[in-house]
Amino acid sequence: MPINTGLAQVSEHLLLATVVLYALAMLAYACDFAFGRIRAPEPAPARVTELVGAGAGKAGALPSGGPAVRLRDGADAGSPQATFTSAASPRPGFWIRSALVLTSAGLIAHIAGILTRGLAEHRVPWGNMYEFITAITCMAVIVLLAISLRYKAYYIGLFVLIPVVFALGLALTVIYTPAGALVPALQSYWIAIHVTAMIVATGLYIVGAVTTVMYLLADRHERRVAAGHPSRTTGIMLHLPKALILDRLSYRTILFAFPVWTFGIMAGAIWADQAWGRYWGWDPKETWSFITWVVYAGFLHARATAGWRGRRAAYIQIVGFACLMFNLVGINLWVTGLHSYAGLS
């Protein structure tokens, strides 16, 4: 079927509006840091033994900046057994409410832009690097809103939208690809299974990496304050929760992303067998997907068994995310292989 150029142009306009709305949401989040309510200084989380019964906090709840933070005795902040309870969060202020509205409006335009692109091409709209980036940034914003509403973690909004706006800006300018048909190798129903899983996992990994960087900054700030040294980031850090909370939030995100990434690799292997007659051929894309899997598996294993928590585990996760980004950008742009579908000339 011929490409619907009118719908393709509508998609471009919607994605451009998405960038504008996200940029305005970033500004609102930044204004909250500049003019919003500063959280009260928190004492170090105390370890207490909780009894099972009435009054126990809801399992898995994350604190949102309240001073009353408890951690079950014998449980690590990154372990699934750790339970946090906190005082009720204050109602979000004007800037946060504005940022959430703008982010939600941007997400609606973002989804509409992806859908109209697919309708214009009569296929799933992730057959090249331009479409893949628009999809993973959309997933990252979905995760952002889900975390913000579920855990009241509004403080991550600015830091997640910065890479999202940057990536979308590059997608609409530098790596833009006109609407077109899929290359023959991608004309399979497996693209809706394999690539969708990779999109979901990558969006989660983006949020996990951003939260990990926030954790490292918060941890450095707390160490400097504990040592009696001044910190230039004191104003920003007073708007964030304790480093412990950021560490746990990042860990939870990776816990969800990793099995999705694993499924995506398995689905890709099955698709490779149908397309090329082998499950695995150490193509550059396959190799770096596996390297990324190994690093993130090492991160989860280290936290679960080796006691590598906190900064050491965070560094492993950053390495995993660097591998992921090289797989997304470097392999597509600079390395020739069977997965060279960037769509760039």
C-alpha positions as CSV (number, residue, x, y, z in Angstrom):
1,M,0.0,0.0,0.0
2,P,1.3,3.5,-0.7
3,I,2.6,5.7,2.1
4,N,0.0,8.2,3.4
5,T,2.2,11.4,3.3
6,G,-0.5,13.5,4.9
7,L,-0.6,11.3,8.0
8,A,3.2,11.2,8.0
9,Q,3.3,15.0,8.2
10,V,0.7,15.0,11.0
11,S,3.0,12.6,12.9
12,E,5.9,15.0,12.5
13,H,3.8,18.0,13.7
14,L,2.6,15.9,16.7
15,L,6.1,14.9,17.7
16,L,7.3,18.5,17.3
17,A,4.4,19.6,19.7
18,T,5.6,16.8,22.0
19,V,9.0,18.3,22.3
20,V,7.6,21.7,23.0
21,L,5.3,20.3,25.7
22,Y,8.0,18.2,27.3
23,A,10.3,21.3,27.3
24,L,7.6,23.3,29.1
25,A,7.2,20.5,31.6
26,M,11.0,20.6,32.2
27,L,10.7,24.3,32.9
28,A,7.9,23.7,35.4
29,Y,9.9,20.9,37.1
30,A,12.9,23.3,37.2
31,C,10.7,26.0,38.7
32,D,9.6,23.6,41.4
33,F,13.3,23.1,42.3
34,A,13.8,26.9,42.3
35,F,10.6,28.0,44.0
36,G,8.9,24.9,45.4
37,R,8.7,23.6,48.9
38,I,12.0,22.3,50.3
39,R,11.8,19.0,52.2
40,A,12.7,19.0,55.9
41,P,16.1,17.5,56.7
42,E,15.7,13.8,57.3
43,P,17.4,11.8,60.0
44,A,19.3,8.7,58.9
45,P,16.9,5.8,58.4
46,A,16.7,3.8,61.5
47,R,16.5,0.0,61.5
48,V,13.6,-1.3,63.5
49,T,12.0,-4.7,63.9
50,E,8.4,-4.6,62.5
51,L,5.8,-7.1,63.8
52,V,3.3,-8.5,61.4
53,G,-0.1,-7.2,62.2
54,A,-2.1,-4.0,62.4
55,G,-0.3,-0.8,61.7
56,A,2.3,-2.3,59.4
57,G,3.2,-0.2,56.4
58,K,2.2,-1.2,52.9
59,A,4.8,-3.5,51.4
60,G,6.9,-1.9,48.7
61,A,5.8,1.7,49.4
62,L,8.5,4.2,48.7
63,P,8.9,7.4,50.8
64,S,8.4,10.6,49.1
65,G,10.5,12.9,51.3
66,G,8.6,12.6,54.6
67,P,10.8,12.5,57.7
68,A,9.4,9.2,59.1
69,V,11.4,6.5,57.2
70,R,11.7,3.0,58.6
71,L,13.5,0.0,57.2
72,R,12.8,-3.5,58.4
73,D,15.6,-4.9,60.5
74,G,17.9,-7.2,58.5
75,A,16.7,-6.0,55.1
76,D,18.8,-4.1,52.6
77,A,17.4,-1.1,50.8
78,G,17.8,-2.8,47.5
79,S,16.4,-6.2,48.5
80,P,12.9,-7.2,47.6
81,Q,12.3,-7.9,51.4
82,A,12.9,-4.2,52.4
83,T,9.8,-2.4,53.4
84,F,9.6,1.4,53.6
85,T,6.9,3.4,55.3
86,S,6.6,7.2,55.3
87,A,4.4,10.0,56.5
88,A,1.8,11.2,54.1
89,S,3.3,13.3,51.3
90,P,2.1,16.9,51.0
91,R,-0.1,17.7,48.1
92,P,2.0,18.6,45.1
93,G,2.4,22.3,44.6
94,F,1.5,24.5,41.6
95,W,4.7,23.8,39.7
96,I,4.5,20.0,40.1
97,R,0.8,20.0,39.1
98,S,1.6,22.1,36.0
99,A,4.5,19.8,35.1
100,L,2.4,16.7,35.4
101,V,-0.3,18.2,33.2
102,L,2.2,19.3,30.6
103,T,4.0,15.9,30.7
104,S,0.6,14.1,30.3
105,A,-0.3,16.4,27.4
106,G,3.1,15.7,25.8
107,L,2.6,12.0,26.2
108,I,-0.8,12.1,24.5
109,A,0.8,14.0,21.6
110,H,3.7,11.6,21.6
111,I,1.5,8.5,21.4
112,A,-0.6,10.1,18.7
113,G,2.5,10.9,16.7
114,I,3.7,7.3,16.9
115,L,0.2,6.0,16.0
116,T,-0.2,8.3,13.0
117,R,3.3,7.3,11.8
118,G,2.2,3.7,11.9
119,L,-1.1,4.4,10.1
120,A,0.8,6.3,7.4
121,E,3.1,3.4,6.8
122,H,0.5,0.6,7.4
123,R,2.9,-1.2,9.8
124,V,4.3,-1.1,13.3
125,P,6.2,2.2,13.5
126,W,9.6,1.1,14.7
127,G,11.5,-0.1,11.6
128,N,14.4,2.3,11.8
129,M,16.4,4.3,14.3
130,Y,14.2,7.4,14.1
131,E,11.1,5.4,14.9
132,F,12.8,3.4,17.6
133,I,14.0,6.5,19.5
134,T,10.5,8.0,19.4
135,A,9.2,4.8,20.8
136,I,11.7,4.3,23.6
137,T,11.4,8.0,24.7
138,C,7.6,7.5,24.8
139,M,8.1,4.4,27.1
140,A,10.5,6.4,29.3
141,V,7.8,9.1,29.8
142,I,5.2,6.4,30.6
143,V,7.5,5.0,33.2
144,L,8.1,8.5,34.6
145,L,4.4,9.2,35.0
146,A,3.8,5.8,36.5
147,I,6.5,6.2,39.1
148,S,5.4,9.8,39.8
149,L,1.8,8.8,40.4
150,R,2.5,5.5,42.2
151,Y,5.3,6.6,44.5
152,K,4.9,10.4,44.4
153,A,8.5,10.6,43.1
154,Y,7.9,13.9,41.3
155,Y,11.6,14.8,41.8
156,I,12.7,12.6,38.9
157,G,10.6,14.4,36.3
158,L,13.2,17.0,35.3
159,F,16.1,14.5,35.2
160,V,14.2,12.1,33.0
161,L,12.8,14.7,30.6
162,I,16.3,16.1,29.9
163,P,17.5,13.1,27.9
164,V,14.0,12.5,26.5
165,V,13.9,16.0,25.0
166,F,17.5,15.8,23.8
167,A,16.9,12.4,22.1
168,L,13.6,13.5,20.5
169,G,15.3,16.7,19.2
170,L,18.0,14.6,17.6
171,A,15.4,12.2,16.2
172,L,13.5,15.0,14.5
173,T,16.5,16.7,13.1
174,V,19.8,14.7,12.7
175,I,18.4,11.2,12.3
176,Y,15.0,11.9,10.8
177,T,13.9,9.2,8.3
178,P,10.9,9.8,6.0
179,A,8.0,7.4,6.2
180,G,8.5,4.3,4.1
181,A,8.1,0.5,3.9
182,L,10.0,-2.0,6.0
183,V,13.1,-3.5,4.5
184,P,12.4,-7.2,3.5
185,A,14.3,-8.7,6.5
186,L,11.9,-6.9,8.9
187,Q,8.7,-7.9,7.3
188,S,7.6,-10.3,9.9
189,Y,5.1,-10.4,12.8
190,W,8.2,-10.9,15.1
191,I,9.0,-7.2,14.8
192,A,5.9,-6.5,16.9
193,I,7.1,-9.0,19.6
194,H,10.9,-8.7,19.6
195,V,11.2,-4.9,19.1
196,T,8.4,-4.1,21.4
197,A,10.1,-5.9,24.2
198,M,13.3,-4.1,23.5
199,I,11.4,-0.7,23.5
200,V,9.8,-1.4,26.9
201,A,13.1,-2.6,28.5
202,T,15.1,0.3,27.1
203,G,12.6,2.9,28.4
204,L,12.8,1.3,31.8
205,Y,16.6,1.2,31.6
206,I,16.7,4.9,30.8
207,V,14.7,5.8,33.9
208,G,16.8,3.4,36.0
209,A,20.0,5.0,34.7
210,V,18.8,8.5,35.4
211,T,17.7,7.6,38.9
212,T,21.1,5.9,39.5
213,V,22.9,9.1,38.5
214,M,20.7,11.0,41.0
215,Y,21.5,8.5,43.6
216,L,25.3,9.0,43.1
217,L,24.9,12.7,43.4
218,A,22.7,12.5,46.5
219,D,25.1,10.0,48.1
220,R,28.1,12.2,47.4
221,H,26.2,15.2,48.9
222,E,25.4,13.2,52.0
223,R,29.0,12.1,52.4
224,R,30.3,15.6,52.1
225,V,27.7,16.9,54.6
226,A,28.6,14.1,57.0
227,A,32.3,15.0,56.7
228,G,31.5,18.7,57.4
229,H,32.4,19.9,53.8
230,P,30.2,22.4,52.0
231,S,28.3,21.2,48.9
232,R,27.5,23.4,45.9
233,T,24.4,21.3,45.2
234,T,22.8,21.7,48.6
235,G,19.8,23.6,47.2
236,I,19.0,20.9,44.7
237,M,19.6,18.1,47.1
238,L,17.2,19.5,49.6
239,H,14.4,18.8,47.1
240,L,15.4,15.1,46.8
241,P,14.9,12.2,49.1
242,K,17.7,10.4,50.8
243,A,20.1,8.5,48.6
244,L,18.8,5.3,50.0
245,I,15.4,5.9,48.5
246,L,16.9,6.7,45.0
247,D,19.0,3.6,45.2
248,R,16.0,1.4,45.9
249,L,13.9,3.1,43.2
250,S,16.6,2.5,40.6
251,Y,16.9,-1.1,41.7
252,R,13.2,-1.8,41.3
253,T,13.2,-0.3,37.8
254,I,16.0,-2.6,36.7
255,L,14.3,-5.6,38.3
256,F,11.4,-5.1,36.0
257,A,13.4,-4.2,32.9
258,F,15.8,-7.1,33.0
259,P,13.3,-10.0,32.4
260,V,11.7,-7.9,29.6
261,W,15.2,-7.5,28.0
262,T,15.8,-11.2,28.4
263,F,12.5,-12.0,26.7
264,G,13.4,-9.6,23.9
265,I,16.7,-11.4,23.2
266,M,15.0,-14.8,23.2
267,A,12.3,-13.5,20.8
268,G,15.1,-12.1,18.6
269,A,16.9,-15.4,18.5
270,I,13.7,-17.2,17.4
271,W,13.2,-14.5,14.7
272,A,16.8,-14.9,13.5
273,D,16.3,-18.6,13.1
274,Q,13.3,-18.0,10.9
275,A,15.0,-15.2,8.9
276,W,18.6,-16.5,8.6
277,G,18.4,-20.1,9.6
278,R,20.3,-19.8,12.9
279,Y,19.4,-18.7,16.4
280,W,22.7,-16.9,17.1
281,G,25.5,-15.7,14.8
282,W,27.4,-13.2,16.9
283,D,26.3,-10.3,14.8
284,P,27.4,-7.0,16.3
285,K,23.9,-6.2,17.5
286,E,23.4,-9.6,19.0
287,T,26.8,-9.5,20.6
288,W,26.2,-6.1,22.3
289,S,22.7,-7.1,23.3
290,F,24.2,-10.1,25.1
291,I,27.0,-8.0,26.6
292,T,24.3,-5.6,28.0
293,W,22.4,-8.6,29.4
294,V,25.6,-9.9,31.1
295,V,26.4,-6.6,32.7
296,Y,22.9,-6.1,34.1
297,A,22.8,-9.7,35.2
298,G,26.0,-9.1,37.0
299,F,24.4,-6.0,38.6
300,L,21.5,-8.0,39.9
301,H,23.6,-10.9,41.0
302,A,26.1,-8.7,42.9
303,R,23.2,-7.0,44.8
304,A,21.5,-10.3,45.6
305,T,24.5,-12.4,46.6
306,A,27.8,-10.5,46.8
307,G,26.6,-7.6,48.9
308,W,27.7,-5.1,46.2
309,R,25.2,-2.4,47.1
310,G,25.2,1.3,46.9
311,R,27.9,3.0,44.9
312,R,29.7,-0.1,43.6
313,A,26.4,-1.6,42.3
314,A,25.5,1.8,40.8
315,Y,28.8,1.9,38.8
316,I,28.0,-1.6,37.4
317,Q,24.6,-0.3,36.3
318,I,26.1,2.7,34.6
319,V,28.4,0.4,32.7
320,G,25.4,-1.6,31.6
321,F,23.6,1.5,30.4
322,A,26.7,2.6,28.5
323,C,26.7,-0.8,26.7
324,L,23.0,-0.3,25.9
325,M,23.6,3.1,24.4
326,F,26.5,1.8,22.3
327,N,24.2,-0.9,21.1
328,L,21.5,1.6,20.2
329,V,23.7,4.3,18.7
330,G,27.2,3.0,18.0
331,I,26.2,-0.2,16.3
332,N,23.5,1.4,14.2
333,L,25.6,4.3,13.0
334,W,29.2,3.0,12.8
335,V,29.2,-0.8,12.6
336,T,27.9,-2.8,9.6
337,G,26.0,-6.0,10.3
338,L,22.7,-7.8,9.7
339,H,20.9,-5.4,12.0
340,S,21.9,-2.2,10.2
341,Y,18.5,-0.8,9.9
342,A,19.1,2.8,11.1
343,G,17.6,4.2,8.0
344,L,20.3,6.8,7.6
345,S,22.1,7.4,4.3
